[in-house]
Structure formats: C-alpha cells, structure tokens
Amino acid sequence: MRISPLIKHCWIFITDRCQLDCDYCFFRTKTRTKTLTEGQVRQLFGLLKDVRKIEFVISGGEPLLQWDLVASLIRGIGRRHPKSFILLQSNMILMTPEKIRFLRKHRVLLEPGIDGLAETTAKHRQGTSLHRHRKICENVKMAVGAGMEVFPTMTVHPHDTSAMTANFKFLAAMNVSRIDVHPAFLAPWTADSARDFIERYRRLAAFSRSTSLKTKLCPCYSRPMAFGHDLVVLPSGDILPNWTFLTFPPKIRDKFFIMKLDDDHVLFHASRYRDLLGRYMDLFKKKGVSYREFSNFNAALAMRQWGRRCATEGFRHYRDICRAVKTIDRSLL
C-alpha cells in the first residue's frame, strides 16, 4: 500500500525525553525513554518519496536532547524535499549560538514553547524555574537577533485567560515574528472560561491589527486547507494521521495508528487507513475547512471511543472557542 501524496504536515516526535513536564502537553503518554532510530528515519524518507511539498515539524519531548539526530534529519529533508518547510518546536533550554547558526543556514523556522510571563509559564510547564525562564527568553532573543523566524505557541489554560493580554505583550516585546495563541487542548473548559477566552482573543486580534508592533497574532490554523492529512511519527515508529490522537489514553490512541516504521520496512494498517481517508474525503466536501477544524474532527472520532463525560463537555467548549477564533481571525486579521 502507498500513502496519499496529499500529506500536509509530517510531525516527527524524534524523542519522548524532556526536561519539563507540561500539564497540557498533547503527548500525554511519554515513556521518556524512546528515540527514533536512523533506520526508522530512512524508512520515513522512503515513505515520503512521492510527496513533493510538505511541512515538517520536528518535535518531542525535547528534540534538542537528540541534537545529532535532529541535524541529520534536517540535512536529509533539505536534500530530499528542498521545497518543504521545516519547523522546530523546542523549549529552548538547550539552544546555543552554534545550533542557531545551523538552523538559520538550513532555513528552519523556530517555535518556542513559552506561554509568556514566568508565573504563567512555570504554572503549567513544570520544571520551568525563574532561571530557566530567563534562559529561554535569552535564547529566543538570540534567535530573533540572528535573523531567524521565531513564533512562540502561547498556550492558554482555562484558569489563566485573564493573563492573555499581559502574556502576549511580554512575548511581543521580544520582537518575535508572530504568536499563536492557542487554548489548551482537552483542558477543563467551561462556558464561562470559553466566553472569557473568546472576548480576550477578540481584543488581542484588534490590538494586533492596530499596533505598530512587529509581532502579529498568528491566524494560520484558521486558514482553509485542501484535502489531505498529517503523518505524526512517534519515537516508537508508530504513525498517526493527526496530532490530537496523541492526547488520548493508549487504548484509544492505538486504534488510530495507520502505519508502523521499523528499521527495515513499513507496516500499513491498510483497512484503518482507507476508512480514515474516506472520512476525510467526506469532511473536505465542505468548503473552507481549516486545519484546526480538521484536527477537531479527528479528536471527535477519538472522543466517541473514549466517552468520558467531563472531557466531552470540556471539548465541546473548546470547539466553541475554535469556531469563534476562526471567525475573529478571518474578520480582523
């Protein structure tokens, strides 16, 4: 069996090791022991040989803990997929001038995980001491100063919506390119916290549009996407068709594996893959489906299998936020 040539993003979770323990990390079941092998990476490149343009997202865990493999992967992508984008997600703790020079040379985009001020960041990214927060900010500024395109993901927990503006302005003061303000996925959203997020996001959008700041609010996940799906490669070599499945317990997540990379071959879960492709084709019959809506469609498939009432309620309010954000993005940005 062959994969669809319409792959939108290839998320490569190169390792599940990390120095931090973020309570809303969507990679919920990390063993903190696994790392992709070079053989699995070779199989992945073979799998993608007919895909011309794709956005690669290198993530973890913390990918900089496996820098040699990251550098090898970036070089390989550059040779095989020269028209593709490469995005590196990192907590920035281990970033150095040498790494930044390498990343800039290979035109890698940088997405730091920092939620703004030290108090907010430390609350949900356990292990982020004041010293580490200062180091992260210094490294973000170093990357910006070196001419890299840097855009943080500012994850907002339901209990921290009141700090959204202060956190956005803190990040914008570092002159990053843009900021993705994202509600925490599968967090305990309520009707009240969802309304508060939406209203504060609306104000941020108006502020971003009117201000002379270099930094803008990032509307990229609200833009329409064409038919396709993701490849989400785990450190075990298992592959999912979207990142949201990572958030669910293994007994639910494992029902959505579509492939498995070994060192010398690729195993397809063919019937499962065909079934999901059919569902995606039906979804994209609607016009204007955004990437966030595609992701929520996948999450809803898993949610039906899970059936936890409290999670389902929070997810319903999360989807309300996403619908409102799409409307705000398209009207104001």
N, C-alpha and C positions, 0 to 999 in steps of 0.2 A: 504493500500500500504506500502511496505517496501523500505528503502533506499538501494542503491547499497552498497555492502560491500567493494567496492574499493574506499573509501574516502581517499584522500591523506593528506589534511590539514583540520583541523577544527579551523577556526578563530572565536574566541569568543570576540566580541566587548562588553565588560562587562558593559561599560557606555559610554555615549557620552559627559560627562563632561570633561573639560580640562582647564588647566591654560593658555595654549598657543593658538595661532590662526595661524597655519601654512598655508601659501597660496597655497601650493601644497599638503596638506593633502588629501588623496583619499577618506576620509569620509567627503564628501562635505556638507551634509545636516544635520549636528548635531543640535539637539534641545537644547543640554546642560542641559537637564532635565531628561533624561531616563536612567534607570539602569535595568539590568536583575534581575528578581526575583528568589528566591531559587526554587520556583515551576517550573519555566521555565528551570532552570539548571537540575532539576530532570528529566524533560521530555527529555532534550537533552541526558542525560546519557542513558535513556531508548531507545532512537532512535539509539544510537551507540552500543547497547549491543552485536551485532554480528560482529562488526568491531574490529579486533584483534590489529593491529598496526597502529597508526595514529600520525601525528604531530599536537599537539595542539598549537595554537598561541593565547595567551591572550593579548588583545589589548584594545584600546579605541578610542576616548577620552584618558584620562589618567587613567589606571587601578589602580594605587596606591591610587587614591582618594577613592576607594572602597576596601581597603586592606582586611578587614574581609571576604568579598565575594571572593576575589582572593585567599586567603589562604584556604578557604573551598573548592573552585573549584580545587585547586592543590592537596589537600588531596584526594578528590573524584576521580580525574584522576589517582592518584597513586594506589588507591585500585582497580579500575575497569579496568584500562589499564596500567598495570605495565611495559609493554614493549614499551610504547609510549614515544615520546619526548614531552617536554613542553618548549615552548619558550615564554618569557615575553617581550613584547615591552613596553618601558617606556621612558618618557622624563627625568627621573632620579632625578627630583627636590625633590621628597619626599622620596627618598631612604635613609635607615638608616642601621646601623650595624645589628640590630635585624632582619630586613627584609632580608638582605643578608644572614645571618646565616640560616634562614628558607629556602630560595630559594636554597642555596647550599645543605642543608640537603636533599631536595627533587629533586636534580639533575636538576634544572631548568636552561635553557640557557637564557642569557640576551641580548636583542637587544636594546641598547640605540639609541634614535633619536637625533643625533648630526652631523652636516654637516662639522665640522672641526673648523677652527678659529672662534673667536667670531663675527667678522664682517660678515662673510658669514652666520653663523647660525642665527644671530639676524635679518638679512635682510629678511629671508623667514619664520622664526619661531617667529612670532611677540609675544612679551612678554618675550623674552629671553634677559634680561638685562645683563650687564657685570657681576654683582653679581651672577645672576642665572647661567650664563655660567661657571663661576669659580666653583660654587656649583656642577653643572652637571659633570664637569671634575673631581672634587674631588671624587664624588661618583662612577664614572667609575673606577678611580684608586683604590678606596677602594674595589670594587667588584673584580677587577683583582687581587689585593693583597690577597684577601680571597680565591683565587683559583677557582673563577667562570669562565666559558667560556663566554666571552663577545665579541660580534661582532656588531659594530655600522652599521647602514644604513646611508651612506653618500649620500644624495640626491643632485643631481646637476641640477640647473636651467639653461636654455639656456643662460642666461646673465652672468653666473659665471663659464663657462668652463675653463677660463684662470687660475682660482684658484684651479683647481683639484689637482695638484701635491702638492701644499702647504698644502691644507686641508688634503690630505691623509697622508702626513708625520707628521702633527700635531697629528692626531688620532693614527698613528702607534707608536708615541713616548710614548703613554700611555700603550704600550705592550698588546693591545687587541689581541684576537686570530686571527681575520680576519676582513676585511672590505668589505661590499657590496656597491660598487659604482654604483648608480642607477640613470638613467636620470629621471627627474621629469615627471610623467605621465600626459598626456593631457596638457602639458605646450606648449607655442608657439614656438616650434622648427621650425627652418628654415633649408634650405640645408646647409648654411654656419655654423650655430651653431652645426648641426649634424656632419658635417665633422670634426669640431674642437674637439667635444667630442670624436669621434672615434679615432682620431690621439692621443689625450692626454691619452685616455684609453689604447691604444696600448703601449705607453711609460710606463704607470703605471704597465701594465702587465709584461713588460720586467724588470722593476725595482723590482717588487715584486718577480720575479723568481730569479734574480741575487743577491739580497741583503741578508745580514746575519740577517736582522731584523726578530724578532719573528713573526711579523704581516704579513699576506699574503692577497692578493686580493681574494675575495670570488667568485668562479665560479659556485656556487651551482645551480643558476637558469638557467644555460646553459646545465646542465647535462640532458640526456634523462630521461623521466619519462614513466611509464607504464600507461595504460588506467585507468582513474579514474576522479574524480572531487573534488572540495572543498565543505565544508559546511561553509558558512560565516554567523554567527549568530549575528544579530543586537540587540541593547539594547531593541528594541521593541518586540523581539522574532521572527521577520521575518528572513527568511533564503534565501541566495543567493548561487549559485553554484560557484562563483568566486569573488574575491575582486574587480576586475575592475568595476563591475556594480555599486559599491558604489559612483563612481566619477560622475555619470551622474545625471541629474535632476530627481526628484522623478517620474515624469510622464513616464520617460524612464526606470529608475531603477525598478519601481514596476512591470513592465511587465516580469521581470525575477525572481521574488520570486517563490521558489519551495515548501516552507513549511512555517508554522507559529507555533511557540511554544506558547501555553497558559499554565496556571498553572496546568491544569488537563488533557490536551490532545494535540495532534499534528494534525494540519490540513495540508493535502497534496494538492498541485495544481498538480494533477496527470497528466493531459494531457500535461501541460507545462514541467513537469519533464521528461516524456517519450520522448517528442520531443527533449529536450536538450541532453538526453542520446544518442539518435540516432545520433545527430550531432557530439557528442564527439566520438562515435564509428567510424564514418567516418574519423574524424581528425586523430585518432590514427592508422589508417591503414597505414599512413606514418611512416617510421622508424625514430627514433631519435628525436621525438617531445620533446622539453624542456618545463619546467614549464612556463618560460617566453612566449614561443610561445602559449602554452595553454591559458595563460591569455590574450594575444593579440587576440587570436581567439574569446574569449568572448567579449572583448572590441569592436571588429569589428561588432559583432552581434548588440550591443547597438548603435554603431555609425551609422549603417544603419537606425535605427529607429530615431535617433536624426537629422542627416542630416545637421549639421552646417558646412558650408564650411571652415571657419577658423580653427575649431577644427579638421576637417577631414584632412586638409593639415598638421597641426602640428603632428597629429597621424601618418601620412604616414612617416614623417621624424623620428619620434620616433621608428617606426618599422624598419626603415633602421638602426638606431643605434643598436637595439636589435639583428638584424641579424649579424651585424659586431662584436658586443660583443661576440656572440656565437662562431664565427669563431676564434676570438682572444683567448677566454678562452680555447678552445679545442686545439689550436696550441701551445700556450705559457705556459698554466698552467697544 
